[in-house]
Amino acid sequence: MAHGQQDSSFDYIICGGGTAGCVIAARLAENPEISVLLLEAGGSKDEVPASSIPAALADYVGTEADWKIKGEPCAQLNNRQLDLTRGKFLGGSSGANGTLCVRGIPQDYDDWNIEGWSGEDMFKYMSKAENFHDKSWFIPVDVAHGHNGRLATAPHDTAPISDCVLESYQSKGLPLVPDLFTTGNTPHGCGHVVRTVYQGIRTTSADFLDDPPDNLKVITKVYVDRVVFEEGNKPRASGVRIKSADGEEALFRARREVILTGGAYGSPAMLLRSGIGPAKELQDVGIKTQVNLPGVGKNLMDHIVLMTFYEVSKPGLTNDSQLYYPGAAEKSMARYHADHTGFMSQFPFGTFAFARLDDRLADSPIWQEASRAQPYGRDAMGLTSSQPHVEFWNMECYGPPQTYRDFPGDGQSAFAMVTELFSAQSRGEVTLDSPDPTKNPVVDHNYLSDPLGLDMLVLSEACQLANEIIMEGVGTRNVIKGAWPKQLTHHTHKSRDAWVSNIRQRADTCYHPAGTCKMGKENDPMAVLDNQLRVRGVEGLRVADASIMPKLMCGHPQIAVYGIAEKTADMIKEAL
């Protein structure tokens, strides 16, 4: 890890080559007058070739290309510890996700109540990142998409089971609005989700680094130990100390700024190791306090999901025959390598829906009590009528294979209905049990722990609606044999209460952590950042990733993080 003196000082040092870091580095380096250093703990994208194959996620989850973070035991989930997969290579979790571009609703960002971060602002910056490619069957709202960005996107060609589910959504009162997940113009409807896949290849933030200019240097396989400060009226970030896996250390100097882009787990950990965070917690792990910021690592949010599987009676509806039947996986991979088509060329998520559950929850005393405590125009979850409570989508096969067993055999078919809870009231935290940068932080999501039980109430009601969509909906009711695996009985559930034990036993993360270095106003004692993403109490240090979100949007944060990164780069450029 030897670096000459001539390249040890840069204008900007970006710590974390994930979704946000690659974008910010590339955008800043568009100015040839400034120098940029991007640091990444993992390897290059080329060292994880499966990350370019949309359906090959199982090939690198749990490997050295995954941070392999395991959550703390969760009391409300039968003390289970969830695997919290995060990409550990250039591109980060943009190369280790479901490829979805679900922007949320403009009101989600208006609710941040932070100057410069409205829904209008965020939708503009999400579009800036995008280079949308249409398909003949899709009906896009073209003005809502970007066409000049570096992130190639396209609609997903559905399997027959997805078309069946889309028909069932509509028959159960969720109208078809084809591009609603781009426009964010309805909280109750169904449609298609644009993906970060183009011509059979997964697109990631690492694509922003193609043909990097001479003023951008990228160093992989190094951990950020801590930010180094110069003393003054306020400590000023002047550099970064890094460490390799074998213990070798180096120091890089930042003439202008250090920008942390390690994500909702990594960025608070870097701040804590640098002495910025709750003073007592820092003292407990032997770290000298630079700034006592109690909000660092707090406000951890996520979306929790339940995957419910059904057996299909009609052959050819799902894609199981291309994955689980004898020799099928090998044939699918061979086809992909031949021409980038077939099962492996898309991530197997089908059609989607947003839903509001007001009428279904109106009989709940918990819902009634919580609604009365909210301001006018807000429901029990703190949402306006323009925001969805939940999201549904179907998988186009059984899986994911790294998690489940009981795979369909020859002639059998199964698929999942996925139910995702938005606006959870529960909060978790990220802490350290060691100052060692090669050790993962301690992550406690604390799912379903809100005192009133609203999270469980809404999620269980949503699961019942999802079951009704599949078992009663016009497109699916005549092709469902029952639950899968066959010994399960969830297809017979008739009430929200019946779903509680299923949720405790099988609910999982949607891999959407956010909020641990949140933006806030000056009078918010738990805010870590101002509206320019500058860390309170120091100079020359920003954070830019999903950790900055005061509230987690009703969508999938990948495309929102692209928007955050694009806006951050513009803010920095405007200040030059």
C-alpha positions in Angstrom: 0.0 0.0 0.0 2.8 2.4 -0.8 1.8 5.8 -2.1 4.3 8.4 -3.2 4.4 11.9 -1.6 3.3 13.4 -4.8 -0.2 11.9 -4.6 -0.8 12.0 -0.9 -2.8 15.3 -0.9 -6.1 16.0 -2.8 -8.7 18.7 -2.8 -11.5 16.2 -2.0 -11.3 12.8 -0.3 -14.4 10.7 -0.6 -14.7 7.8 1.8 -16.7 4.9 0.4 -17.0 3.8 -3.2 -20.7 2.8 -3.0 -23.8 4.3 -4.7 -23.2 7.9 -3.6 -19.4 7.9 -3.5 -18.8 6.9 -7.1 -21.3 9.5 -8.4 -19.9 12.4 -6.3 -16.3 11.5 -7.2 -17.1 11.4 -10.9 -19.1 14.6 -10.9 -16.5 16.6 -8.9 -13.7 15.3 -11.2 -15.6 16.9 -14.2 -13.7 20.1 -13.1 -10.1 19.5 -14.2 -8.9 22.1 -11.8 -9.6 20.0 -8.7 -8.2 16.7 -7.6 -10.3 13.9 -6.1 -9.4 10.7 -4.2 -12.0 7.9 -3.8 -11.4 5.3 -1.2 -13.1 1.9 -1.1 -12.7 -1.0 1.3 -13.7 -3.6 -1.3 -12.2 -4.4 -4.7 -13.1 -3.2 -8.2 -16.3 -4.1 -9.9 -14.3 -6.2 -12.3 -13.3 -8.4 -9.4 -16.9 -9.2 -8.8 -18.0 -10.1 -12.3 -21.3 -11.6 -11.2 -22.3 -8.1 -10.0 -23.0 -7.2 -13.7 -25.4 -10.1 -14.1 -28.8 -9.0 -12.9 -30.0 -12.3 -11.4 -26.6 -13.5 -10.1 -26.8 -11.8 -6.6 -26.7 -15.2 -4.8 -23.2 -15.8 -6.3 -21.6 -13.1 -4.2 -23.9 -12.5 -1.1 -22.0 -13.8 1.9 -18.6 -13.6 0.1 -15.8 -11.1 0.5 -17.8 -8.8 -1.8 -20.4 -8.5 1.0 -19.8 -6.6 4.3 -21.5 -9.6 6.0 -23.1 -7.4 8.7 -25.4 -9.4 10.9 -28.0 -7.5 12.9 -28.4 -7.9 16.7 -31.1 -10.4 17.9 -34.5 -8.8 17.4 -36.9 -9.5 20.2 -40.0 -8.9 18.0 -38.7 -11.3 15.4 -38.3 -14.2 17.8 -34.7 -13.1 18.5 -33.6 -13.8 15.0 -30.4 -12.1 13.7 -30.9 -10.9 10.1 -28.2 -10.8 7.5 -27.8 -7.2 6.4 -26.1 -7.6 3.0 -24.2 -4.6 1.7 -22.0 -4.5 -1.4 -18.3 -4.3 -0.7 -16.8 -3.3 -4.0 -16.9 -0.3 -6.3 -20.6 0.5 -6.8 -21.4 -0.9 -3.4 -25.1 -1.8 -2.9 -26.0 -0.4 -6.3 -24.4 -3.7 -7.4 -26.1 -5.8 -4.8 -29.8 -5.0 -4.8 -33.0 -5.7 -6.7 -32.3 -3.1 -9.4 -35.5 -1.1 -8.6 -36.1 2.6 -9.3 -39.0 3.4 -7.0 -38.7 7.1 -6.2 -41.4 7.4 -3.6 -43.9 10.3 -3.4 -42.9 14.0 -3.5 -44.5 14.5 -0.1 -42.0 12.0 1.4 -39.2 14.6 0.8 -41.4 17.6 1.6 -41.8 15.9 5.0 -38.1 16.3 5.6 -38.9 20.0 6.0 -35.3 20.9 5.0 -34.6 23.9 2.7 -33.4 22.7 -0.7 -34.6 19.1 -0.2 -38.2 19.2 -1.3 -39.9 16.6 -3.4 -39.5 18.8 -6.5 -35.7 19.1 -5.8 -35.2 15.4 -5.2 -37.2 14.3 -8.2 -35.2 16.6 -10.4 -31.9 15.2 -9.1 -33.1 11.6 -9.4 -33.8 12.4 -13.1 -30.4 14.0 -13.5 -28.7 10.6 -12.8 -30.9 8.7 -15.2 -30.5 7.7 -18.8 -33.9 6.1 -19.5 -34.4 3.6 -22.4 -38.0 2.8 -23.3 -39.5 -0.4 -24.6 -42.3 -0.7 -27.1 -44.8 -2.2 -24.7 -44.3 0.3 -21.9 -46.2 3.5 -21.4 -43.8 5.9 -19.7 -44.4 9.5 -18.5 -41.4 10.6 -20.6 -41.0 14.0 -19.0 -40.6 12.4 -15.6 -37.5 10.4 -16.7 -33.9 11.6 -17.2 -32.2 11.0 -20.6 -28.8 12.5 -20.1 -27.5 10.9 -17.0 -24.9 8.1 -16.6 -27.2 5.5 -15.0 -28.9 3.5 -17.8 -32.4 2.3 -16.9 -35.2 0.4 -18.7 -38.5 -1.3 -18.0 -38.6 -5.0 -17.0 -40.0 -7.6 -19.3 -42.4 -9.6 -17.1 -43.0 -13.3 -16.7 -46.6 -14.5 -17.2 -47.2 -14.7 -13.5 -46.5 -11.0 -13.2 -49.2 -10.2 -15.7 -51.6 -12.4 -13.7 -50.7 -10.5 -10.5 -51.2 -7.1 -12.3 -54.7 -8.2 -13.3 -55.4 -9.2 -9.7 -54.2 -5.9 -8.3 -56.7 -4.1 -10.6 -59.6 -6.4 -9.7 -59.0 -5.7 -6.0 -59.2 -2.0 -6.4 -55.6 -0.9 -7.3 -55.9 0.9 -10.7 -53.2 0.6 -13.3 -50.9 3.6 -13.6 -48.0 2.2 -15.6 -45.2 4.6 -14.6 -46.4 5.6 -11.1 -43.2 4.5 -9.5 -41.4 7.2 -11.4 -43.9 10.0 -11.1 -45.0 9.3 -7.5 -48.4 10.6 -8.4 -50.6 8.1 -6.7 -50.4 6.2 -3.4 -52.9 3.5 -4.4 -52.4 1.8 -7.7 -50.3 -0.7 -9.6 -47.8 -0.6 -12.4 -44.3 -1.4 -13.6 -41.0 -0.4 -12.0 -38.1 0.8 -14.2 -34.8 -1.1 -13.4 -31.1 -0.4 -13.3 -30.6 -3.0 -16.1 -29.9 -2.2 -19.7 -29.4 -4.7 -22.5 -29.2 -7.5 -20.0 -26.4 -5.9 -17.8 -26.9 -4.5 -14.3 -25.9 -0.8 -14.2 -24.4 0.6 -11.1 -22.7 3.8 -9.8 -19.4 2.3 -10.8 -20.4 3.0 -14.4 -19.9 6.7 -13.5 -16.2 5.9 -13.2 -15.8 4.6 -16.7 -12.8 6.3 -18.3 -11.9 8.3 -15.2 -10.0 11.6 -15.8 -6.4 12.1 -14.6 -7.6 14.2 -11.7 -9.5 11.3 -10.1 -7.6 8.7 -8.2 -9.4 5.5 -6.9 -7.8 3.3 -4.3 -9.5 0.0 -3.4 -9.1 -2.5 -0.6 -8.4 0.1 2.1 -10.5 0.9 5.2 -11.0 4.4 6.5 -9.7 4.4 10.0 -10.7 7.9 10.9 -10.9 11.5 9.8 -7.9 13.6 10.9 -8.6 17.2 12.2 -6.7 20.4 12.6 -7.4 22.4 15.7 -9.1 25.8 15.5 -12.2 27.6 16.6 -13.8 24.4 15.2 -11.9 21.3 14.4 -11.3 21.2 10.6 -11.1 17.9 8.7 -7.7 17.9 7.1 -7.3 14.3 6.0 -8.0 10.7 6.4 -6.0 7.9 7.9 -6.5 4.6 6.2 -5.6 1.0 7.0 -5.3 -2.1 4.9 -6.6 -5.5 5.9 -3.1 -6.6 6.8 -2.6 -3.6 9.1 -0.6 -1.2 6.9 -1.5 2.5 7.5 -1.3 5.7 5.4 -2.4 9.3 5.7 -4.0 11.3 2.9 -4.5 15.1 3.2 -7.6 17.0 2.1 -7.1 20.6 1.0 -10.8 21.3 0.8 -13.1 18.7 2.2 -13.6 15.1 3.4 -16.9 13.5 2.3 -18.2 10.3 4.0 -20.2 8.1 1.7 -20.2 4.8 3.6 -24.0 4.3 3.8 -26.3 4.1 6.8 -24.0 1.6 8.6 -20.6 2.8 7.4 -20.8 6.6 7.7 -21.9 6.8 11.3 -19.1 4.2 12.1 -16.5 6.5 10.4 -17.8 9.5 12.4 -17.7 7.6 15.7 -14.1 6.3 15.0 -13.2 10.0 14.3 -14.5 11.1 17.7 -17.8 12.6 16.5 -20.8 11.1 18.3 -22.3 10.5 21.7 -19.5 11.3 24.1 -20.3 8.4 26.5 -20.4 5.8 23.7 -17.1 7.1 22.4 -15.5 6.9 25.9 -16.8 3.3 26.3 -14.7 2.2 23.3 -11.7 4.3 24.1 -12.1 7.0 21.5 -11.4 10.7 22.3 -14.4 13.0 21.7 -13.9 15.7 19.1 -17.5 16.8 19.0 -20.3 15.4 21.2 -23.1 14.8 18.6 -25.8 12.6 20.2 -27.5 11.8 16.9 -24.7 10.0 15.3 -25.8 6.4 14.7 -29.3 7.0 16.0 -32.6 7.2 14.0 -31.8 4.0 12.1 -34.8 3.2 9.8 -35.5 0.3 7.4 -38.3 -1.2 5.4 -39.4 -4.7 6.7 -40.9 -7.2 4.3 -42.7 -10.5 4.4 -42.3 -12.9 1.5 -45.3 -15.3 1.1 -45.0 -18.2 -1.3 -47.8 -19.8 -3.4 -47.7 -22.9 -5.6 -49.0 -22.5 -9.1 -51.1 -25.1 -10.9 -50.5 -24.0 -14.5 -47.1 -24.7 -16.1 -45.1 -21.9 -17.7 -46.3 -19.0 -15.5 -43.2 -18.7 -13.4 -39.5 -18.9 -14.2 -38.7 -21.8 -11.9 -38.1 -24.1 -14.9 -35.2 -21.8 -15.9 -33.6 -22.1 -12.5 -34.5 -25.1 -10.4 -35.3 -27.9 -12.9 -32.4 -30.3 -13.6 -29.7 -28.6 -15.6 -31.7 -25.4 -15.9 -29.4 -23.0 -14.0 -26.5 -24.1 -16.1 -28.4 -23.6 -19.4 -29.7 -20.1 -18.2 -26.1 -19.0 -17.4 -24.8 -20.3 -20.7 -27.5 -18.4 -22.6 -26.7 -15.3 -20.6 -23.0 -15.5 -21.5 -23.9 -16.1 -25.1 -26.1 -13.0 -25.7 -27.1 -11.4 -22.3 -30.7 -12.7 -22.6 -32.9 -15.2 -20.6 -33.5 -15.6 -16.9 -30.2 -14.2 -15.8 -30.6 -11.0 -17.7 -33.2 -9.5 -15.3 -33.7 -9.5 -11.5 -36.9 -11.7 -11.0 -39.2 -9.1 -9.4 -42.4 -8.7 -11.3 -45.2 -6.0 -11.1 -45.7 -3.7 -8.2 -48.4 -1.8 -6.3 -48.7 0.9 -3.7 -51.7 0.8 -1.3 -53.3 2.8 1.4 -55.2 0.8 4.1 -57.4 3.5 5.7 -60.7 1.6 5.4 -59.2 -1.7 6.4 -57.6 -0.2 9.6 -60.5 2.0 10.6 -61.9 -0.7 13.0 -58.6 -0.8 15.0 -58.6 1.0 18.4 -54.8 1.4 18.1 -55.2 3.1 14.7 -58.0 5.3 16.0 -56.0 6.4 19.1 -52.8 7.1 17.1 -54.7 9.0 14.4 -56.2 11.4 17.0 -52.7 12.2 18.3 -51.5 13.3 14.8 -51.9 16.8 13.3 -54.8 17.5 11.0 -54.4 15.8 7.6 -52.1 13.1 9.0 -53.0 9.5 9.7 -51.7 7.3 12.5 -48.4 6.7 10.7 -47.9 10.4 10.2 -48.7 10.2 6.5 -50.8 12.4 4.3 -53.4 10.9 2.0 -50.9 11.2 -0.9 -48.5 8.7 0.6 -48.8 4.9 0.6 -48.8 2.7 3.7 -47.3 -0.3 2.0 -46.0 -1.8 -1.3 -46.6 -5.1 -2.9 -44.7 -7.0 -5.6 -44.4 -10.5 -6.8 -41.3 -12.6 -7.5 -41.3 -14.5 -10.8 -39.9 -17.7 -9.2 -39.2 -19.3 -5.9 -36.3 -17.9 -3.9 -33.9 -16.3 -3.2 -31.8 -19.4 -3.2 -29.3 -18.3 -0.6 -32.2 -18.0 2.0 -34.8 -20.7 1.2 -35.0 -24.4 0.8 -37.8 -26.7 -0.6 -37.1 -25.6 -4.1 -39.8 -26.6 -6.7 -38.9 -29.8 -8.5 -39.4 -30.8 -12.1 -43.0 -29.8 -13.1 -43.6 -27.7 -10.0 -43.8 -23.9 -9.9 -44.0 -21.3 -7.0 -43.7 -17.6 -6.6 -43.7 -15.0 -3.8 -45.9 -12.1 -3.0 -43.8 -9.6 -1.1 -45.4 -7.1 1.4 -43.3 -4.1 2.4 -44.1 -1.7 5.3 -43.5 2.0 4.8 -43.1 4.7 7.4 -42.3 2.3 10.3 -42.4 4.0 13.7 -39.7 1.8 15.2 -36.1 3.1 15.3 -32.8 1.4 15.8 -29.1 2.4 16.1 -25.6 1.8 14.9 -22.8 1.7 17.5 -19.2 0.5 17.9 -17.8 -2.2 20.1 -14.3 -1.5 18.8 -12.4 1.3 17.1 -10.9 -1.2 14.6 -12.0 -0.1 11.1 -11.9 -3.7 9.8 -14.6 -4.7 12.3 -18.2 -4.1 11.4 -20.3 -1.8 13.6 -23.0 -3.1 15.9 -26.4 -2.8 14.1 -29.7 -3.0 16.1 -32.7 -2.3 13.9 -35.2 -2.9 16.7 -37.9 -3.8 14.2 -41.6 -3.7 15.2 -40.8 -2.2 18.6 -42.9 0.9 18.5 -44.9 1.2 21.8 -48.4 1.3 20.3 -47.8 -1.7 18.0 -48.6 0.3 14.8 -45.9 -1.3 12.7 -47.2 -4.8 13.4 -50.8 -3.6 12.9 -50.2 -2.1 9.5 -47.9 -4.9 8.3 -50.2 -7.7 9.3 -53.2 -6.0 7.6 -51.2 -5.5 4.5 -50.2 -9.2 4.5 -53.9 -10.1 4.6 -54.6 -7.8 1.7 -51.7 -9.3 -0.3 -53.2 -12.8 0.4 -56.6 -11.7 -0.8 -55.1 -10.2 -4.0 -53.5 -13.6 -4.8 -56.3 -15.9 -3.6 -59.3 -13.8 -4.8 -57.9 -11.6 -7.6 -59.1 -12.3 -11.1 -55.7 -13.0 -12.6 -54.5 -15.4 -10.0 -57.3 -17.1 -8.2 -57.7 -19.9 -10.7 -54.0 -20.8 -10.9 -53.1 -21.1 -7.2 -52.9 -24.6 -5.7 -52.2 -23.2 -2.2 -49.2 -22.3 0.0 -45.7 -23.2 -0.8 -44.1 -25.2 0.7 -47.1 -27.5 0.8 -47.2 -27.9 4.6 -47.9 -24.2 5.2 -51.4 -22.8 5.4 -51.1 -19.1 5.0 -53.3 -19.1 1.9 -56.2 -19.9 4.2 -55.6 -16.8 6.5 -58.7 -14.6 6.9 -57.6 -11.8 9.3 -54.6 -9.7 10.2 -54.2 -11.5 13.5 -53.4 -14.7 11.7 -50.4 -13.1 10.2 -48.6 -12.0 13.4 -46.8 -15.3 14.0 -45.8 -15.6 10.3 -44.3 -12.1 10.6 -42.4 -12.9 13.7 -41.0 -16.1 12.2 -40.2 -15.0 8.7 -40.2 -11.2 8.2 -36.9 -9.8 6.9 -35.1 -6.7 6.0 -35.7 -5.0 2.6 -32.1 -3.8 2.8 -33.1 -0.1 3.0 -31.1 1.2 6.0 -31.2 5.0 6.4 -31.2 8.0 8.8 -28.2 7.5 11.0 -26.5 10.9 10.2 -29.7 12.8 9.6 -30.1 16.3 8.3 -31.9 18.7 10.6 -32.6 22.2 11.6 -30.4 24.1 14.1 -32.9 23.5 16.9 -32.9 19.7 16.4 -30.5 18.3 19.0 -30.4 14.9 17.2 -29.5 16.3 13.8 -26.0 15.5 12.6 -25.9 17.6 9.4 -27.2 20.9 8.2 -29.0 21.3 4.8 -25.6 21.4 3.0 -24.8 18.0 4.6 -22.0 19.6 6.7 -21.3 17.8 10.0 -22.2 20.0 12.9 -19.4 21.3 15.1 -16.6 20.8 12.6 -15.5 22.3 9.3 -14.5 20.6 6.0 -16.6 17.4 6.6 -19.8 16.2 4.9 -21.8 13.1 4.7 -23.8 12.1 1.6 -25.7 8.8 1.4 -28.9 7.3 2.7 -27.8 8.1 6.3 -28.7 11.7 5.8 -32.5 11.0 5.5 -34.5 12.5 8.4 -37.3 10.1 7.3 -37.1 7.1 5.0 -39.1 7.7 1.8 -42.0 5.4 0.7 -40.0 3.7 -2.0 -36.7 2.0 -2.6 -33.8 4.3 -1.7 -31.3 3.3 -4.5 -32.5 6.0 -6.9 -33.0 8.5 -4.0 -29.3 8.0 -3.1 -28.3 8.8 -6.7 -30.3 12.0 -6.4 -28.6 12.8 -3.1 -25.2 12.3 -4.7 -26.0 14.4 -7.7 -27.3 17.3 -5.5 -24.3 17.0 -3.2 -21.9 17.4 -6.1 -23.8 20.4 -7.4 -23.7 22.0 -3.9 -20.0 21.6 -3.7 -19.4 22.9 -7.2 -21.5 25.9 -6.5 -19.4 26.8 -3.4 -16.1 26.7 -5.3 
